[in-house]
Each structure stands twice: as structure tokens, then as C-alpha cells.
Amino acid sequence: MPEFTITLDALTGTVLIGEPDRLSRELRDQLTDFLGSGAELGCARPLKPLPPPSEFSAETAGKASLRVTGYYHHSLVEGPGRRTSVLVSGCNLACPGCWVPSLHPVEAGTPIPVDRLAEVLLDPAYERDGVSILGGEPFLQPDGLLGLVHALRARGCPHIVCYSGYTYEALLRRSVRQPVIAQVLDAIDMLIDGPYVAALADRAGPWTGSGNQRVIDLMATRRTGRVVLVDVHSSQHCP
């Protein structure tokens, strides 16, 4: 019998089954009889996330903003603990097999002032251990990304994860021309880096889509001067 992962969310009562297509039809039918019918998720995220909170207006023109397509709460697979996640628009990598090609166009989504975005991401009606920033490719909007990180910190967000299709080393090289990228890396807690590689999807970790991607502890990396990886199997909750 193939191995598969079942995640039970004790708070919401939902059950997440990883890679059900690898299971036999008989086993899938048995799980359906036991759990009821389910809904497909892309990269373990809702197919219909919450829409951006408001449209850009004349009153917010000139304020720091980030173009996003949506967000959602109660993620258990995009960083340690329970996360609120936001989907940032635009990606120039177009990894084959990407689950979210709708996020690739730079004009996708809506530009949202970072203060307003931080408010909805930190909605006190939802429990969370931190916020995860996904794409698309968040570092294509480094100024808005940094603005969001600062807005989240100003509101007490304890832990911020950022995903990137670029490696940490590539981001450091890009930061020579765009110093704001280095400022983002200095301001977040964790980076999950590298492109999605479909051939390595069967070696994905709890928070990654393929086996090449790394979970980097940026606090330890800054402290030691070398890349420090997170032991994801012993880091299910934030420190």
C-alpha cells in the first residue's frame, strides 16, 4: 500500500489527504465512505481564496501597495503552525506543472495598500502562528513586499514566511541591483526557496512542492553567516 499523509485540523474539523491520486480507487472509495466527499485543493490551498479586501482608490494613491489575488486562513502546510496566507500576483518563472498559472501575469489581481492588507491578514477572528506570503513570485514586487512585512510587524505578527521561485543565493545576487530585496530577507523569519520541479514532486516536504526546495531559517542564517535549513519534522510550531 502506498504511503499517504492525513492531516486533521482539530480547530476546524477538516481533514486533508495528501496526493490522493497515488491511492488505489478502492482505497479512495473507502476514505470517501468514511470521511464523505471532498474538494480538490491546489498545493493544499483553497481553489477559491478570499478576494482582495478592497480596490485601489484615489485616497490610497501614492501609499505602499502590493498586487494580490486573494488570501485565506487556517493553512497547515505553508510554514510552522497555523498560517494565514496571501497570494501575490506576477511570476516570470512559469515552472512547468505550476498549480497557479493564473498568478503569472503581472497585471493579475488588485493593488492593495499594505496597511489595509495587513489588517485583513491579521483578522483577530482567526487563530494563527504567523503569515505566509506566496506567489506568483513575491520578490517581483520587492517594495510592496517590504511594505507588507513592515505593516505586519507593526501589528504584532510574530512570524513571517516568504516563498520564492528564486534560490536564496539568486535573491542575494539580485539584491546588488535591488537593495530592497536584501531588506526583505533581513526582515522575515523564513524563506522557502527554489523553483517547482515536477519531476521532484514525490520528494516534496511538508511545506514544499518539490524536493529541490529548501526551508531556510533566516534568523539563524543571518546569525551564523551560512545557510541554515529548518528541520521541518521537528518545527511544526513557531518558536
C-alpha positions as a Markdown table, in Angstrom:
| # | Residue | x | y | z |
|---|---|---|---|---|
| 1 | Met | 0.0 | 0.0 | 0.0 |
| 2 | Pro | 1.4 | 3.4 | -0.9 |
| 3 | Glu | 2.2 | 5.9 | 1.9 |
| 4 | Phe | 0.0 | 8.9 | 2.2 |
| 5 | Thr | -0.5 | 11.7 | 4.7 |
| 6 | Ile | -3.6 | 12.6 | 6.5 |
| 7 | Thr | -3.8 | 16.0 | 8.4 |
| 8 | Leu | -6.6 | 16.5 | 10.9 |
| 9 | Asp | -7.3 | 20.2 | 11.8 |
| 10 | Ala | -8.7 | 19.9 | 15.3 |
| 11 | Leu | -9.8 | 23.6 | 15.2 |
| 12 | Thr | -11.9 | 23.5 | 12.0 |
| 13 | Gly | -12.6 | 19.8 | 11.9 |
| 14 | Thr | -11.3 | 19.5 | 8.3 |
| 15 | Val | -9.3 | 16.6 | 7.0 |
| 16 | Leu | -6.5 | 17.0 | 4.4 |
| 17 | Ile | -5.3 | 14.0 | 2.4 |
| 18 | Gly | -2.0 | 14.4 | 0.5 |
| 19 | Glu | -1.7 | 13.2 | -3.1 |
| 20 | Pro | -4.9 | 11.1 | -3.2 |
| 21 | Asp | -4.3 | 10.3 | -6.9 |
| 22 | Arg | -1.5 | 8.0 | -5.8 |
| 23 | Leu | -4.0 | 5.8 | -3.9 |
| 24 | Ser | -6.0 | 3.0 | -5.4 |
| 25 | Arg | -9.6 | 3.6 | -6.4 |
| 26 | Glu | -10.7 | 1.1 | -3.8 |
| 27 | Leu | -8.9 | 3.0 | -1.0 |
| 28 | Arg | -10.2 | 6.3 | -2.2 |
| 29 | Asp | -13.7 | 4.9 | -2.2 |
| 30 | Gln | -13.2 | 3.6 | 1.4 |
| 31 | Leu | -11.9 | 7.0 | 2.5 |
| 32 | Thr | -14.9 | 8.7 | 0.9 |
| 33 | Asp | -17.3 | 6.3 | 2.7 |
| 34 | Phe | -15.6 | 7.1 | 6.0 |
| 35 | Leu | -15.0 | 10.9 | 5.6 |
| 36 | Gly | -17.5 | 11.9 | 3.0 |
| 37 | Ser | -16.9 | 13.6 | -0.4 |
| 38 | Gly | -14.2 | 16.2 | -0.5 |
| 39 | Ala | -12.9 | 19.0 | -2.7 |
| 40 | Glu | -9.7 | 19.2 | -4.7 |
| 41 | Leu | -7.1 | 21.7 | -3.4 |
| 42 | Gly | -4.2 | 23.1 | -5.4 |
| 43 | Cys | -1.0 | 22.9 | -3.5 |
| 44 | Ala | -3.2 | 22.3 | -0.4 |
| 45 | Arg | -4.7 | 25.7 | -0.8 |
| 46 | Pro | -8.4 | 26.6 | -1.5 |
| 47 | Leu | -9.3 | 26.8 | -5.2 |
| 48 | Lys | -11.3 | 29.9 | -4.3 |
| 49 | Pro | -9.4 | 32.0 | -1.7 |
| 50 | Leu | -10.9 | 35.1 | -0.2 |
| 51 | Pro | -10.8 | 38.1 | -2.6 |
| 52 | Pro | -8.6 | 41.1 | -2.0 |
| 53 | Pro | -10.2 | 43.3 | 0.7 |
| 54 | Ser | -10.7 | 46.5 | -1.4 |
| 55 | Glu | -9.8 | 48.1 | -4.6 |
| 56 | Phe | -7.1 | 50.8 | -5.1 |
| 57 | Ser | -8.6 | 54.2 | -4.9 |
| 58 | Ala | -7.7 | 57.9 | -5.2 |
| 59 | Glu | -7.5 | 58.1 | -1.4 |
| 60 | Thr | -4.8 | 55.4 | -1.3 |
| 61 | Ala | -2.8 | 56.5 | -4.4 |
| 62 | Gly | 0.8 | 57.0 | -3.5 |
| 63 | Lys | 0.7 | 54.7 | -0.5 |
| 64 | Ala | 2.8 | 51.5 | -0.4 |
| 65 | Ser | 0.8 | 48.7 | -2.1 |
| 66 | Leu | 1.1 | 45.1 | -3.1 |
| 67 | Arg | -0.8 | 43.5 | -6.0 |
| 68 | Val | -2.5 | 40.3 | -4.8 |
| 69 | Thr | -5.2 | 37.9 | -5.9 |
| 70 | Gly | -6.5 | 36.8 | -2.6 |
| 71 | Tyr | -5.8 | 35.3 | 0.8 |
| 72 | Tyr | -7.0 | 32.5 | 3.2 |
| 73 | His | -6.8 | 31.4 | 6.8 |
| 74 | His | -6.1 | 28.1 | 8.6 |
| 75 | Ser | -3.3 | 26.8 | 6.4 |
| 76 | Leu | -1.4 | 24.0 | 8.0 |
| 77 | Val | 1.0 | 23.3 | 5.1 |
| 78 | Glu | 2.8 | 26.6 | 4.4 |
| 79 | Gly | 5.1 | 27.0 | 7.3 |
| 80 | Pro | 5.1 | 26.1 | 11.0 |
| 81 | Gly | 1.9 | 26.0 | 12.9 |
| 82 | Arg | -1.3 | 27.6 | 11.6 |
| 83 | Arg | -0.9 | 30.2 | 8.9 |
| 84 | Thr | -2.8 | 33.0 | 7.2 |
| 85 | Ser | -1.5 | 33.0 | 3.6 |
| 86 | Val | -1.6 | 35.7 | 0.9 |
| 87 | Leu | -1.3 | 35.1 | -2.9 |
| 88 | Val | 0.9 | 37.7 | -4.6 |
| 89 | Ser | 0.5 | 38.4 | -8.3 |
| 90 | Gly | 3.1 | 38.1 | -11.0 |
| 91 | Cys | 5.7 | 35.4 | -11.9 |
| 92 | Asn | 8.3 | 35.3 | -14.6 |
| 93 | Leu | 9.5 | 31.8 | -14.0 |
| 94 | Ala | 6.4 | 29.8 | -15.2 |
| 95 | Cys | 7.6 | 26.5 | -13.8 |
| 96 | Pro | 6.1 | 23.6 | -15.8 |
| 97 | Gly | 3.3 | 22.0 | -13.8 |
| 98 | Cys | 2.7 | 25.1 | -11.7 |
| 99 | Trp | -0.7 | 24.8 | -9.9 |
| 100 | Val | -1.4 | 28.6 | -10.2 |
| 101 | Pro | -0.6 | 29.8 | -13.7 |
| 102 | Ser | -3.4 | 32.4 | -13.2 |
| 103 | Leu | -1.0 | 34.2 | -10.9 |
| 104 | His | 1.7 | 34.6 | -13.5 |
| 105 | Pro | 0.5 | 37.7 | -15.3 |
| 106 | Val | 1.9 | 40.8 | -13.7 |
| 107 | Glu | -1.4 | 42.6 | -14.1 |
| 108 | Ala | -3.3 | 39.8 | -12.3 |
| 109 | Gly | -5.0 | 40.7 | -9.0 |
| 110 | Thr | -5.6 | 44.0 | -7.4 |
| 111 | Pro | -3.1 | 46.5 | -5.8 |
| 112 | Ile | -3.9 | 46.8 | -2.1 |
| 113 | Pro | -2.4 | 49.3 | 0.3 |
| 114 | Val | -0.1 | 47.3 | 2.6 |
| 115 | Asp | -1.7 | 48.6 | 5.8 |
| 116 | Arg | -5.2 | 47.5 | 4.7 |
| 117 | Leu | -3.8 | 44.1 | 3.6 |
| 118 | Ala | -2.1 | 43.6 | 6.9 |
| 119 | Glu | -5.3 | 44.3 | 8.7 |
| 120 | Val | -7.3 | 41.6 | 6.9 |
| 121 | Leu | -4.4 | 39.1 | 7.1 |
| 122 | Leu | -4.3 | 39.6 | 10.9 |
| 123 | Asp | -8.1 | 39.4 | 11.4 |
| 124 | Pro | -8.4 | 38.5 | 15.1 |
| 125 | Ala | -11.4 | 36.3 | 14.3 |
| 126 | Tyr | -8.9 | 33.6 | 13.1 |
| 127 | Glu | -6.1 | 31.9 | 15.1 |
| 128 | Arg | -2.6 | 31.9 | 13.5 |
| 129 | Asp | 1.1 | 31.4 | 14.4 |
| 130 | Gly | 2.1 | 33.7 | 11.5 |
| 131 | Val | 1.6 | 34.8 | 7.9 |
| 132 | Ser | 3.0 | 33.1 | 4.8 |
| 133 | Ile | 3.5 | 35.2 | 1.6 |
| 134 | Leu | 3.1 | 33.1 | -1.6 |
| 135 | Gly | 3.1 | 33.7 | -5.3 |
| 136 | Gly | 3.3 | 34.1 | -8.1 |
| 137 | Glu | 6.7 | 35.5 | -7.2 |
| 138 | Pro | 6.6 | 37.9 | -4.3 |
| 139 | Phe | 10.1 | 39.3 | -4.9 |
| 140 | Leu | 8.9 | 40.7 | -8.3 |
| 141 | Gln | 7.3 | 43.4 | -6.1 |
| 142 | Pro | 10.0 | 44.0 | -3.5 |
| 143 | Asp | 9.0 | 47.4 | -2.4 |
| 144 | Gly | 5.4 | 46.4 | -1.8 |
| 145 | Leu | 6.6 | 43.1 | -0.2 |
| 146 | Leu | 8.8 | 45.0 | 2.2 |
| 147 | Gly | 6.0 | 47.4 | 3.0 |
| 148 | Leu | 3.7 | 44.5 | 3.8 |
| 149 | Val | 6.3 | 42.9 | 6.1 |
| 150 | His | 6.7 | 46.1 | 8.0 |
| 151 | Ala | 3.0 | 46.6 | 8.3 |
| 152 | Leu | 2.6 | 43.0 | 9.6 |
| 153 | Arg | 5.4 | 43.6 | 12.2 |
| 154 | Ala | 3.9 | 46.9 | 13.3 |
| 155 | Arg | 0.7 | 45.0 | 14.1 |
| 156 | Gly | 2.5 | 42.3 | 16.1 |
| 157 | Cys | 2.8 | 39.5 | 13.6 |
| 158 | Pro | 5.3 | 37.1 | 15.3 |
| 159 | His | 6.5 | 35.0 | 12.3 |
| 160 | Ile | 6.6 | 35.7 | 8.6 |
| 161 | Val | 7.4 | 33.1 | 5.9 |
| 162 | Cys | 8.0 | 34.1 | 2.3 |
| 163 | Tyr | 8.1 | 31.7 | -0.7 |
| 164 | Ser | 10.2 | 32.4 | -3.8 |
| 165 | Gly | 10.9 | 30.5 | -7.0 |
| 166 | Tyr | 14.4 | 32.0 | -6.9 |
| 167 | Thr | 17.0 | 30.5 | -4.7 |
| 168 | Tyr | 18.3 | 32.4 | -1.7 |
| 169 | Glu | 21.7 | 32.8 | -3.5 |
| 170 | Ala | 19.9 | 34.2 | -6.6 |
| 171 | Leu | 18.0 | 36.7 | -4.5 |
| 172 | Leu | 21.2 | 37.9 | -2.9 |
| 173 | Arg | 22.7 | 38.4 | -6.4 |
| 174 | Arg | 19.6 | 40.3 | -7.4 |
| 175 | Ser | 19.8 | 42.4 | -4.3 |
| 176 | Val | 23.0 | 44.0 | -5.6 |
| 177 | Arg | 20.8 | 45.9 | -8.1 |
| 178 | Gln | 17.8 | 46.0 | -5.9 |
| 179 | Pro | 18.9 | 46.5 | -2.2 |
| 180 | Val | 15.2 | 46.3 | -1.1 |
| 181 | Ile | 15.4 | 42.5 | -1.7 |
| 182 | Ala | 18.1 | 42.3 | 1.0 |
| 183 | Gln | 16.0 | 44.4 | 3.3 |
| 184 | Val | 13.1 | 41.9 | 2.9 |
| 185 | Leu | 15.4 | 38.9 | 3.6 |
| 186 | Asp | 16.7 | 40.7 | 6.7 |
| 187 | Ala | 13.1 | 41.3 | 7.9 |
| 188 | Ile | 11.4 | 37.9 | 7.6 |
| 189 | Asp | 11.9 | 34.7 | 9.6 |
| 190 | Met | 11.9 | 32.0 | 7.0 |
| 191 | Leu | 12.4 | 31.6 | 3.2 |
| 192 | Ile | 11.2 | 28.7 | 1.2 |
| 193 | Asp | 13.2 | 28.9 | -2.0 |
| 194 | Gly | 13.6 | 27.4 | -5.4 |
| 195 | Pro | 11.5 | 26.7 | -8.5 |
| 196 | Tyr | 8.9 | 24.0 | -8.6 |
| 197 | Val | 10.3 | 20.9 | -10.3 |
| 198 | Ala | 7.5 | 18.4 | -11.3 |
| 199 | Ala | 9.9 | 15.5 | -11.5 |
| 200 | Leu | 10.8 | 16.0 | -7.9 |
| 201 | Ala | 7.3 | 16.4 | -6.6 |
| 202 | Asp | 7.3 | 13.0 | -5.0 |
| 203 | Arg | 10.1 | 14.2 | -2.7 |
| 204 | Ala | 8.3 | 17.3 | -1.5 |
| 205 | Gly | 8.4 | 18.1 | 2.2 |
| 206 | Pro | 5.5 | 19.2 | 4.5 |
| 207 | Trp | 5.8 | 22.9 | 3.3 |
| 208 | Thr | 7.4 | 22.5 | -0.2 |
| 209 | Gly | 6.1 | 21.4 | -3.6 |
| 210 | Ser | 9.2 | 19.6 | -4.8 |
| 211 | Gly | 12.3 | 18.0 | -3.3 |
| 212 | Asn | 14.7 | 20.7 | -4.5 |
| 213 | Gln | 13.1 | 23.5 | -2.5 |
| 214 | Arg | 14.6 | 24.5 | 0.8 |
| 215 | Val | 13.2 | 25.8 | 4.1 |
| 216 | Ile | 15.7 | 28.3 | 5.3 |
| 217 | Asp | 15.9 | 29.7 | 8.8 |
| 218 | Leu | 16.8 | 33.3 | 8.0 |
| 219 | Met | 17.4 | 34.3 | 11.6 |
| 220 | Ala | 20.0 | 31.5 | 12.1 |
| 221 | Thr | 21.4 | 32.2 | 8.6 |
| 222 | Arg | 21.9 | 35.9 | 9.5 |
| 223 | Arg | 23.5 | 35.0 | 12.8 |
| 224 | Thr | 25.9 | 32.3 | 11.5 |
| 225 | Gly | 26.7 | 33.7 | 8.1 |
| 226 | Arg | 25.8 | 30.4 | 6.4 |
| 227 | Val | 22.6 | 28.9 | 5.1 |
| 228 | Val | 20.8 | 27.1 | 7.9 |
| 229 | Leu | 18.0 | 24.8 | 7.0 |
| 230 | Val | 14.9 | 24.1 | 9.2 |
| 231 | Asp | 14.2 | 20.6 | 10.4 |
| 232 | Val | 10.6 | 20.7 | 9.3 |
| 233 | His | 9.7 | 17.5 | 11.1 |
| 234 | Ser | 10.6 | 19.0 | 14.4 |
| 235 | Ser | 9.4 | 22.5 | 13.7 |
| 236 | Gln | 5.6 | 22.1 | 13.4 |
| 237 | His | 5.1 | 25.1 | 15.6 |
| 238 | Cys | 6.8 | 28.5 | 15.7 |
| 239 | Pro | 9.5 | 29.1 | 18.4 |
